């Protein structure tokens, strides 16, 4: 009987691993560039309306969420939001907003553009659509989110009373999308996006979720159905990503935005863009690479 129990205990995680790996959707994304120190994850949120989650008539697809999660050789994890309107040079297209790279060439072009901007080679690419946010939040039973002002935003459909509230997937998506009612605009939205992901990671790590086989299946099914990864990224890599995200957003972790010189930079032909500080930004990304980045290096707002 003991041997049977031990066999079942061993068979369950192994079987779960093989099943989960088989359900992951893969997409070509990585550049094949020479590796840089540490492990770099590029997390991308697509605003494509193709899944029907949001029906506002907007066409095409853009990368409204661009997060670089880096684990340095010294083990230090940091999470950096790259403003979607950051002015960058896009191979084959010249100067434009960062999220235009995704519109022009999907994951592969966005990866090479981010690598050129940061000096870091992307090791793992993970993309999620708006419907994926809803399904993952619902799979963990909802999340608790905080915002210190009232919101009634028509575009995102977020209605919020100042304070902390439990949110289901639909509300969490609106919370992460809202920017026109945010005094900090896209910068404030980035902070709320990081808050939503951190809340999901915390909820998934609770004993009621992590140790419940039925919850495990539900969460993995929602996650693998919501995500698309590069061809070499599997379920173990996604688990390491979750641990790195928890480390970056926990005590002693570093999260935020690189140094910005101008929030309304007009280079001509592409409208208003965000210009990173030409002196401080390269130093910032070097510190990120080496694990020397501190919260004092993060751009401060408000």
C-alpha positions as a Python dict, from the first residue, in 0.01 Angstrom:
ca = {
    (1, 'X'): (0, 0, 0),
    (2, 'X'): (284, 238, 91),
    (3, 'X'): (459, 161, -238),
    (4, 'X'): (135, 229, -426),
    (5, 'X'): (87, 561, -251),
    (6, 'X'): (447, 664, -323),
    (7, 'X'): (408, 560, -687),
    (8, 'X'): (94, 771, -721),
    (9, 'X'): (259, 1070, -554),
    (10, 'X'): (547, 1047, -801),
    (11, 'X'): (333, 970, -1104),
    (12, 'X'): (100, 1268, -1055),
    (13, 'X'): (355, 1552, -1096),
    (14, 'X'): (536, 1367, -1378),
    (15, 'X'): (210, 1308, -1563),
    (16, 'X'): (101, 1665, -1498),
    (17, 'X'): (429, 1792, -1637),
    (18, 'X'): (401, 1592, -1960),
    (19, 'X'): (36, 1691, -2005),
    (20, 'X'): (107, 2059, -1941),
    (21, 'X'): (400, 2067, -2183),
    (22, 'X'): (180, 1917, -2452),
    (23, 'X'): (-81, 2190, -2418),
    (24, 'X'): (147, 2494, -2451),
    (25, 'X'): (104, 2697, -2769),
    (26, 'X'): (437, 2792, -2926),
    (27, 'X'): (523, 3072, -3165),
    (28, 'X'): (853, 3167, -3334),
    (29, 'X'): (997, 3465, -3148),
    (30, 'X'): (1363, 3440, -3042),
    (31, 'X'): (1640, 3604, -3244),
    (32, 'X'): (1914, 3348, -3189),
    (33, 'X'): (2150, 3624, -3073),
    (34, 'X'): (2444, 3534, -2851),
    (35, 'X'): (2341, 3488, -2489),
    (36, 'X'): (2398, 3761, -2233),
    (37, 'X'): (2455, 3696, -1860),
    (38, 'X'): (2158, 3575, -1659),
    (39, 'X'): (1812, 3481, -1785),
    (40, 'X'): (1584, 3730, -1957),
    (41, 'X'): (1210, 3688, -2005),
    (42, 'X'): (1009, 3915, -2235),
    (43, 'X'): (643, 3929, -2129),
    (44, 'X'): (408, 4077, -2386),
    (45, 'X'): (40, 4163, -2361),
    (46, 'X'): (-139, 4183, -2695),
    (47, 'X'): (-441, 4411, -2734),
    (48, 'X'): (-576, 4215, -3031),
    (49, 'X'): (-957, 4197, -3028),
    (50, 'X'): (-956, 3868, -3219),
    (51, 'X'): (-1067, 3660, -2916),
    (52, 'X'): (-1382, 3871, -2871),
    (53, 'X'): (-1307, 3965, -2510),
    (54, 'X'): (-1319, 4336, -2593),
    (55, 'X'): (-1558, 4450, -2868),
    (56, 'X'): (-1482, 4817, -2925),
    (57, 'X'): (-1413, 4793, -3297),
    (58, 'X'): (-1037, 4857, -3275),
    (59, 'X'): (-848, 4671, -3546),
    (60, 'X'): (-500, 4520, -3568),
    (61, 'X'): (-279, 4426, -3276),
    (62, 'X'): (-31, 4611, -3061),
    (63, 'X'): (179, 4521, -2758),
    (64, 'X'): (31, 4739, -2487),
    (65, 'X'): (223, 4553, -2216),
    (66, 'X'): (600, 4505, -2255),
    (67, 'X'): (779, 4371, -1949),
    (68, 'X'): (1142, 4264, -1918),
    (69, 'X'): (1198, 4022, -1628),
    (70, 'X'): (1567, 3956, -1572),
    (71, 'X'): (1739, 3719, -1332),
    (72, 'X'): (2104, 3819, -1304),
    (73, 'X'): (2391, 3572, -1246),
    (74, 'X'): (2391, 3676, -879),
    (75, 'X'): (2029, 3561, -852),
    (76, 'X'): (1876, 3907, -821),
    (77, 'X'): (1548, 3946, -1011),
    (78, 'X'): (1415, 4275, -1149),
    (79, 'X'): (1101, 4357, -1345),
    (80, 'X'): (1110, 4652, -1584),
    (81, 'X'): (814, 4797, -1774),
    (82, 'X'): (909, 4943, -2111),
    (83, 'X'): (662, 5218, -2208),
    (84, 'X'): (480, 5111, -2524),
    (85, 'X'): (543, 5455, -2680),
    (86, 'X'): (920, 5445, -2620),
    (87, 'X'): (1098, 5590, -2923),
    (88, 'X'): (1325, 5323, -3071),
    (89, 'X'): (1490, 5223, -3393),
    (90, 'X'): (1307, 4929, -3553),
    (91, 'X'): (1501, 4721, -3801),
    (92, 'X'): (1365, 4784, -4151),
    (93, 'X'): (1127, 5059, -4036),
    (94, 'X'): (1341, 5329, -3878),
    (95, 'X'): (1240, 5534, -3575),
    (96, 'X'): (900, 5456, -3425),
    (97, 'X'): (718, 5363, -3107),
    (98, 'X'): (823, 5038, -2942),
    (99, 'X'): (482, 4873, -2976),
    (100, 'X'): (492, 4939, -3351),
    (101, 'X'): (755, 4665, -3373),
    (102, 'X'): (491, 4413, -3266),
    (103, 'X'): (240, 4557, -3514),
    (104, 'X'): (493, 4538, -3799),
    (105, 'X'): (650, 4200, -3729),
    (106, 'X'): (494, 4031, -3427),
    (107, 'X'): (704, 3866, -3159),
    (108, 'X'): (1025, 3822, -3363),
    (109, 'X'): (1058, 4192, -3451),
    (110, 'X'): (960, 4302, -3100),
    (111, 'X'): (1225, 4071, -2953),
    (112, 'X'): (1505, 4210, -3172),
    (113, 'X'): (1393, 4566, -3099),
    (114, 'X'): (1391, 4508, -2722),
    (115, 'X'): (1732, 4340, -2745),
    (116, 'X'): (1872, 4640, -2932),
    (117, 'X'): (1724, 4879, -2675),
    (118, 'X'): (1834, 4694, -2360),
    (119, 'X'): (2147, 4507, -2468),
    (120, 'X'): (1995, 4189, -2321),
    (121, 'X'): (1931, 3875, -2524),
    (122, 'X'): (1577, 3746, -2470),
    (123, 'X'): (1588, 3381, -2355),
    (124, 'X'): (1214, 3325, -2313),
    (125, 'X'): (920, 3496, -2483),
    (126, 'X'): (571, 3481, -2331),
    (127, 'X'): (266, 3646, -2487),
    (128, 'X'): (-86, 3676, -2348),
    (129, 'X'): (-405, 3818, -2498),
    (130, 'X'): (-682, 4002, -2319),
    (131, 'X'): (-901, 3693, -2293),
    (132, 'X'): (-609, 3513, -2132),
    (133, 'X'): (-596, 3764, -1849),
    (134, 'X'): (-963, 3701, -1774),
    (135, 'X'): (-929, 3322, -1774),
    (136, 'X'): (-616, 3310, -1557),
    (137, 'X'): (-754, 3549, -1295),
    (138, 'X'): (-1077, 3349, -1280),
    (139, 'X'): (-878, 3024, -1256),
    (140, 'X'): (-710, 3140, -933),
    (141, 'X'): (-1045, 3248, -790),
    (142, 'X'): (-996, 3620, -843),
    (143, 'X'): (-737, 3860, -704),
    (144, 'X'): (-728, 4152, -460),
    (145, 'X'): (-627, 4481, -623),
    (146, 'X'): (-574, 4831, -487),
    (147, 'X'): (-618, 5177, -634),
    (148, 'X'): (-635, 5493, -424),
    (149, 'X'): (-886, 5696, -630),
    (150, 'X'): (-1234, 5651, -778),
    (151, 'X'): (-1263, 5555, -1144),
    (152, 'X'): (-1552, 5547, -1390),
    (153, 'X'): (-1370, 5497, -1720),
    (154, 'X'): (-1588, 5450, -2027),
    (155, 'X'): (-1317, 5313, -2257),
    (156, 'X'): (-1187, 5037, -2030),
    (157, 'X'): (-1524, 5001, -1853),
    (158, 'X'): (-1352, 5011, -1516),
    (159, 'X'): (-1573, 5131, -1232),
    (160, 'X'): (-1374, 5149, -908),
    (161, 'X'): (-1416, 5295, -560),
    (162, 'X'): (-1090, 5403, -399),
    (163, 'X'): (-937, 5125, -192),
    (164, 'X'): (-867, 4753, -222),
    (165, 'X'): (-1126, 4513, -365),
    (166, 'X'): (-1152, 4154, -483),
    (167, 'X'): (-1170, 4144, -862),
    (168, 'X'): (-1275, 3876, -1107),
    (169, 'X'): (-1110, 3832, -1445),
    (170, 'X'): (-1321, 4089, -1630),
    (171, 'X'): (-1261, 4355, -1366),
    (172, 'X'): (-888, 4273, -1346),
    (173, 'X'): (-858, 4316, -1724),
    (174, 'X'): (-1030, 4656, -1707),
    (175, 'X'): (-803, 4748, -1413),
    (176, 'X'): (-497, 4661, -1623),
    (177, 'X'): (-622, 4834, -1940),
    (178, 'X'): (-741, 5167, -1797),
    (179, 'X'): (-515, 5466, -1871),
    (180, 'X'): (-718, 5767, -1984),
    (181, 'X'): (-856, 5817, -1631),
    (182, 'X'): (-512, 5767, -1477),
    (183, 'X'): (-325, 6089, -1395),
    (184, 'X'): (-1, 5913, -1493),
    (185, 'X'): (-144, 5773, -1816),
    (186, 'X'): (44, 5473, -1953),
    (187, 'X'): (297, 5484, -1667),
    (188, 'X'): (17, 5434, -1415),
    (189, 'X'): (-128, 5157, -1627),
    (190, 'X'): (208, 4977, -1627),
    (191, 'X'): (214, 4983, -1246),
    (192, 'X'): (-137, 4834, -1236),
    (193, 'X'): (-40, 4568, -1488),
    (194, 'X'): (247, 4463, -1264),
    (195, 'X'): (7, 4461, -970),
    (196, 'X'): (-234, 4227, -1149),
    (197, 'X'): (38, 3979, -1244),
    (198, 'X'): (189, 3986, -895),
    (199, 'X'): (-155, 3919, -745),
    (200, 'X'): (-206, 3621, -978),
    (201, 'X'): (134, 3477, -883),
    (202, 'X'): (54, 3514, -512),
    (203, 'X'): (-289, 3351, -554),
    (204, 'X'): (-143, 3061, -752),
    (205, 'X'): (115, 2996, -478),
    (206, 'X'): (-139, 2959, -196),
    (207, 'X'): (-174, 2605, -56),
    (208, 'X'): (-540, 2583, -161),
    (209, 'X'): (-430, 2627, -523),
    (210, 'X'): (-81, 2479, -533),
    (211, 'X'): (-167, 2156, -345),
    (212, 'X'): (-515, 2093, -488),
    (213, 'X'): (-497, 1860, -792),
    (214, 'X'): (-821, 1996, -936),
    (215, 'X'): (-701, 2353, -895),
    (216, 'X'): (-367, 2258, -1049),
    (217, 'X'): (-540, 2126, -1359),
    (218, 'X'): (-769, 2427, -1380),
    (219, 'X'): (-483, 2675, -1347),
    (220, 'X'): (-252, 2496, -1590),
    (221, 'X'): (-534, 2457, -1842),
    (222, 'X'): (-615, 2828, -1817),
    (223, 'X'): (-250, 2930, -1831),
    (224, 'X'): (-144, 2717, -2124),
    (225, 'X'): (-459, 2812, -2310),
    (226, 'X'): (-394, 3181, -2253),
    (227, 'X'): (-22, 3196, -2327),
    (228, 'X'): (194, 3160, -2633),
    (229, 'X'): (565, 3104, -2579),
    (230, 'X'): (873, 3071, -2795),
    (231, 'X'): (940, 2721, -2925),
    (232, 'X'): (1195, 2634, -2656),
    (233, 'X'): (997, 2747, -2351),
    (234, 'X'): (814, 2476, -2156),
    (235, 'X'): (618, 2442, -1836),
    (236, 'X'): (932, 2426, -1619),
    (237, 'X'): (1051, 2755, -1769),
    (238, 'X'): (710, 2909, -1694),
    (239, 'X'): (737, 2789, -1334),
    (240, 'X'): (1081, 2951, -1307),
    (241, 'X'): (935, 3268, -1456),
    (242, 'X'): (666, 3273, -1186),
    (243, 'X'): (929, 3232, -914),
    (244, 'X'): (1140, 3510, -1064),
    (245, 'X'): (836, 3735, -1086),
    (246, 'X'): (752, 3669, -723),
    (247, 'X'): (1111, 3751, -627),
    (248, 'X'): (1115, 4074, -830),
    (249, 'X'): (783, 4197, -689),
    (250, 'X'): (851, 4082, -332),
    (251, 'X'): (1057, 4230, -52),
    (252, 'X'): (1398, 4336, -180),
    (253, 'X'): (1291, 4305, -543),
    (254, 'X'): (1312, 4582, -801),
    (255, 'X'): (1026, 4690, -1028),
    (256, 'X'): (951, 4999, -1231),
    (257, 'X'): (1043, 5200, -1539),
    (258, 'X'): (1378, 5306, -1687),
    (259, 'X'): (1489, 5673, -1676),
    (260, 'X'): (1280, 5892, -1906),
    (261, 'X'): (1399, 6224, -2050),
    (262, 'X'): (1078, 6335, -2224),
    (263, 'X'): (720, 6206, -2198),
    (264, 'X'): (609, 6402, -2504),
    (265, 'X'): (890, 6372, -2753),
    (266, 'X'): (796, 6447, -3114),
    (267, 'X'): (1057, 6303, -3351),
    (268, 'X'): (833, 6364, -3652),
    (269, 'X'): (598, 6132, -3836),
    (270, 'X'): (497, 5907, -3544),
    (271, 'X'): (326, 6145, -3304),
    (272, 'X'): (406, 6183, -2936),
    (273, 'X'): (658, 5932, -2800),
    (274, 'X'): (848, 5860, -2479),
    (275, 'X'): (1220, 5934, -2497),
    (276, 'X'): (1446, 5742, -2261),
    (277, 'X'): (1738, 5929, -2108),
    (278, 'X'): (2027, 5879, -2349),
    (279, 'X'): (2285, 5888, -2068),
    (280, 'X'): (2108, 5715, -1779),
    (281, 'X'): (1916, 5446, -1971),
    (282, 'X'): (2225, 5255, -2097),
    (283, 'X'): (2367, 5257, -1742),
    (284, 'X'): (2029, 5139, -1613),
    (285, 'X'): (2024, 4838, -1846),
    (286, 'X'): (2385, 4751, -1762),
    (287, 'X'): (2292, 4743, -1393),
    (288, 'X'): (1988, 4531, -1477),
    (289, 'X'): (2211, 4283, -1663),
    (290, 'X'): (2462, 4257, -1381),
    (291, 'X'): (2215, 4237, -1093),
    (292, 'X'): (2321, 4577, -954),
    (293, 'X'): (1992, 4756, -1017),
    (294, 'X'): (1828, 4910, -710),
    (295, 'X'): (1494, 5078, -653),
    (296, 'X'): (1679, 5410, -646),
    (297, 'X'): (1764, 5358, -1015),
    (298, 'X'): (1395, 5333, -1106),
    (299, 'X'): (1218, 5636, -1251),
    (300, 'X'): (1004, 5801, -984),
    (301, 'X'): (662, 5950, -1062),
    (302, 'X'): (392, 6144, -882),
}
